[in-house]
């Protein structure tokens, strides 16, 4: 895979996909930078198949090109990036968990090292714990324990938001209107529930 944090990869791929979809020129190096070796190989294979298809079946116009399954090189690149985006979204939760795990392991090593170093200096348990926590703060890991409790919910919400965004892009105007009406109804229902709960609370007082 490219040398990018998996949590950042979907956004980068989306940006490159937008460039391709808008006919913006993309250098070969930039085109391949966000793809794995396997994805690059699949993209090149798809283009080689298109070239072979052109030699076997000749098209007289655009309609025949469509019927024969001809695709431009840019269309091949777009399809490769759409596939890469789907894979990146599938792997994003795992990447988030992996990054969190690395932080936890690093924090544990720093804490234990600092704690026992303080104890070796004849500091009591409280002082050693305080020294270890200060070491975590200096390493910008002081919030790891708190983040660990909240990260799972954040990961799930981020994944759901990313998937919903991709689904919306594939919707036609009627489908998009229906989903927006449904979301608006849900928001209104939630607000109504909150107001009812507030009034009930005041009544109990």
Secondary structure, DSSP 8 states (H G I E B T S, - for coil): --SS-HHHHHHHHHHHHHHHHTT----HHHHHHTS-HHHHHHHHHHHHHHHHHHHHS--SSHHHHHHHT---HHHHHHHHHHHHHHHHHHHHHHHHHHHHHHHHHHHHHHHHHHHHHHHHTT--HHHHHHHHHHHHHHTT-TTHHHHHHHHHHHHHHHHHHHHHHHHHHH--HHHHHHHHHHHHHHHHHHHHHHHHHHHHHHHH-
